[in-house]
């Protein structure tokens, strides 16, 4: 195996599915909204944050499944 091929395959192994990355970002954004809603006493913002976290967890799980099916 050449050095170029080895580096290429290393990158592919570390490359996560885009759904996993987007899902993690949604979870973080949702947590920020939830905490902001609690601090500000805004129940709507808090519940939006919780819903966004659930959506992020779901998207992350879909990405994990895709990674598993790809054999990563």
FIKOLZA-1660 file (N, C-alpha, C; in steps of 0.1 Angstrom, whole numbers, plus 5000, padded with zeros to 4 digits):
% residues 72
   i   px   py   pz ch aa at
   1 5009 4988 5000  A  X  N
   1 5000 5000 5000  A  X CA
   1 5009 5012 5000  A  X  C
   2 5006 5022 4991  A  X  N
   2 5014 5034 4991  A  X CA
   2 5010 5043 5002  A  X  C
   3 5019 5053 5005  A  X  N
   3 5017 5062 5015  A  X CA
   3 5005 5071 5012  A  X  C
   4 5003 5075 4999  A  X  N
   4 4992 5083 4995  A  X CA
   4 4979 5075 4998  A  X  C
   5 4978 5062 4994  A  X  N
   5 4966 5054 4996  A  X CA
   5 4963 5053 5011  A  X  C
   6 4974 5051 5019  A  X  N
   6 4972 5049 5034  A  X CA
   6 4966 5062 5040  A  X  C
   7 4971 5074 5036  A  X  N
   7 4965 5086 5041  A  X CA
   7 4951 5088 5037  A  X  C
   8 4948 5085 5025  A  X  N
   8 4935 5086 5019  A  X CA
   8 4925 5077 5027  A  X  C
   9 4929 5065 5030  A  X  N
   9 4920 5056 5038  A  X CA
   9 4919 5060 5052  A  X  C
  10 4929 5066 5058  A  X  N
  10 4928 5071 5072  A  X CA
  10 4918 5082 5072  A  X  C
  11 4918 5091 5063  A  X  N
  11 4908 5102 5062  A  X CA
  11 4894 5097 5061  A  X  C
  12 4892 5087 5053  A  X  N
  12 4879 5081 5051  A  X CA
  12 4874 5075 5064  A  X  C
  13 4882 5069 5071  A  X  N
  13 4878 5062 5084  A  X CA
  13 4874 5073 5094  A  X  C
  14 4880 5084 5094  A  X  N
  14 4877 5095 5104  A  X CA
  14 4865 5103 5100  A  X  C
  15 4862 5102 5087  A  X  N
  15 4851 5111 5082  A  X CA
  15 4837 5106 5086  A  X  C
  16 4831 5114 5095  A  X  N
  16 4817 5110 5099  A  X CA
  16 4807 5114 5089  A  X  C
  17 4796 5108 5090  A  X  N
  17 4784 5111 5081  A  X CA
  17 4780 5125 5085  A  X  C
  18 4775 5132 5074  A  X  N
  18 4771 5146 5076  A  X CA
  18 4759 5147 5086  A  X  C
  19 4751 5137 5086  A  X  N
  19 4739 5137 5095  A  X CA
  19 4744 5137 5110  A  X  C
  20 4755 5130 5113  A  X  N
  20 4760 5130 5126  A  X CA
  20 4765 5143 5130  A  X  C
  21 4772 5150 5121  A  X  N
  21 4777 5163 5125  A  X CA
  21 4765 5173 5126  A  X  C
  22 4756 5173 5117  A  X  N
  22 4744 5182 5118  A  X CA
  22 4736 5179 5130  A  X  C
  23 4734 5167 5133  A  X  N
  23 4727 5163 5145  A  X CA
  23 4733 5168 5158  A  X  C
  24 4746 5167 5159  A  X  N
  24 4753 5171 5171  A  X CA
  24 4752 5187 5172  A  X  C
  25 4753 5193 5161  A  X  N
  25 4751 5208 5161  A  X CA
  25 4737 5212 5165  A  X  C
  26 4727 5204 5161  A  X  N
  26 4713 5207 5165  A  X CA
  26 4712 5205 5180  A  X  C
  27 4718 5195 5185  A  X  N
  27 4717 5192 5200  A  X CA
  27 4723 5203 5208  A  X  C
  28 4735 5208 5203  A  X  N
  28 4741 5219 5211  A  X CA
  28 4732 5232 5210  A  X  C
  29 4727 5235 5198  A  X  N
  29 4719 5247 5196  A  X CA
  29 4706 5245 5205  A  X  C
  30 4701 5233 5205  A  X  N
  30 4689 5231 5213  A  X CA
  30 4691 5233 5228  A  X  C
  31 4703 5228 5233  A  X  N
  31 4706 5230 5247  A  X CA
  31 4708 5244 5251  A  X  C
  32 4714 5252 5241  A  X  N
  32 4716 5266 5244  A  X CA
  32 4702 5273 5245  A  X  C
  33 4693 5269 5236  A  X  N
  33 4679 5275 5236  A  X CA
  33 4672 5271 5249  A  X  C
  34 4674 5259 5253  A  X  N
  34 4667 5254 5265  A  X CA
  34 4672 5262 5278  A  X  C
  35 4685 5263 5279  A  X  N
  35 4691 5270 5290  A  X CA
  35 4687 5285 5290  A  X  C
  36 4687 5291 5278  A  X  N
  36 4683 5305 5277  A  X CA
  36 4669 5307 5281  A  X  C
  37 4660 5297 5277  A  X  N
  37 4646 5298 5280  A  X CA
  37 4644 5297 5295  A  X  C
  38 4652 5288 5302  A  X  N
  38 4651 5287 5316  A  X CA
  38 4655 5300 5323  A  X  C
  39 4666 5305 5319  A  X  N
  39 4672 5318 5325  A  X CA
  39 4662 5329 5323  A  X  C
  40 4657 5330 5311  A  X  N
  40 4648 5342 5308  A  X CA
  40 4633 5339 5312  A  X  C
  41 4630 5327 5316  A  X  N
  41 4617 5324 5320  A  X CA
  41 4607 5323 5308  A  X  C
  42 4613 5319 5297  A  X  N
  42 4605 5318 5284  A  X CA
  42 4603 5303 5282  A  X  C
  43 4591 5299 5285  A  X  N
  43 4587 5285 5284  A  X CA
  43 4587 5280 5269  A  X  C
  44 4583 5289 5260  A  X  N
  44 4583 5285 5246  A  X CA
  44 4597 5283 5241  A  X  C
  45 4606 5292 5244  A  X  N
  45 4620 5290 5240  A  X CA
  45 4626 5277 5246  A  X  C
  46 4623 5275 5258  A  X  N
  46 4628 5263 5265  A  X CA
  46 4623 5250 5258  A  X  C
  47 4610 5250 5255  A  X  N
  47 4604 5238 5249  A  X CA
  47 4610 5236 5234  A  X  C
  48 4612 5247 5227  A  X  N
  48 4618 5247 5214  A  X CA
  48 4632 5240 5215  A  X  C
  49 4639 5244 5225  A  X  N
  49 4653 5239 5227  A  X CA
  49 4652 5224 5229  A  X  C
  50 4643 5219 5238  A  X  N
  50 4642 5205 5241  A  X CA
  50 4638 5197 5228  A  X  C
  51 4629 5203 5220  A  X  N
  51 4625 5197 5207  A  X CA
  51 4636 5196 5198  A  X  C
  52 4644 5206 5197  A  X  N
  52 4656 5207 5188  A  X CA
  52 4666 5196 5192  A  X  C
  53 4668 5194 5205  A  X  N
  53 4677 5184 5210  A  X CA
  53 4673 5170 5206  A  X  C
  54 4660 5167 5207  A  X  N
  54 4654 5154 5203  A  X CA
  54 4657 5152 5188  A  X  C
  55 4654 5163 5180  A  X  N
  55 4656 5162 5165  A  X CA
  55 4671 5160 5162  A  X  C
  56 4680 5166 5170  A  X  N
  56 4694 5164 5168  A  X CA
  56 4698 5150 5171  A  X  C
  57 4693 5145 5182  A  X  N
  57 4696 5131 5186  A  X CA
  57 4692 5121 5176  A  X  C
  58 4680 5123 5170  A  X  N
  58 4675 5115 5160  A  X CA
  58 4683 5115 5147  A  X  C
  59 4687 5127 5143  A  X  N
  59 4695 5129 5131  A  X CA
  59 4709 5123 5134  A  X  C
  60 4714 5124 5146  A  X  N
  60 4727 5118 5149  A  X CA
  60 4726 5103 5148  A  X  C
  61 4715 5097 5153  A  X  N
  61 4713 5083 5153  A  X CA
  61 4713 5078 5138  A  X  C
  62 4706 5085 5130  A  X  N
  62 4705 5082 5115  A  X CA
  62 4719 5081 5109  A  X  C
  63 4727 5092 5113  A  X  N
  63 4740 5092 5107  A  X CA
  63 4749 5081 5112  A  X  C
  64 4747 5077 5125  A  X  N
  64 4754 5066 5131  A  X CA
  64 4751 5053 5123  A  X  C
  65 4738 5051 5120  A  X  N
  65 4733 5040 5113  A  X CA
  65 4740 5039 5099  A  X  C
  66 4740 5051 5092  A  X  N
  66 4746 5052 5079  A  X CA
  66 4761 5048 5080  A  X  C
  67 4768 5053 5091  A  X  N
  67 4782 5049 5092  A  X CA
  67 4784 5034 5094  A  X  C
  68 4775 5028 5102  A  X  N
  68 4775 5014 5104  A  X CA
  68 4773 5006 5092  A  X  C
  69 4764 5010 5084  A  X  N
  69 4761 5004 5071  A  X CA
  69 4772 5005 5061  A  X  C
  70 4780 5016 5062  A  X  N
  70 4791 5018 5053  A  X CA
  70 4803 5010 5058  A  X  C
  71 4802 5005 5071  A  X  N
  71 4813 4997 5077  A  X CA
  71 4824 5006 5083  A  X  C
  72 4820 5018 5088  A  X  N
  72 4830 5027 5094  A  X CA
  72 4830 5024 5109  A  X  C
% end
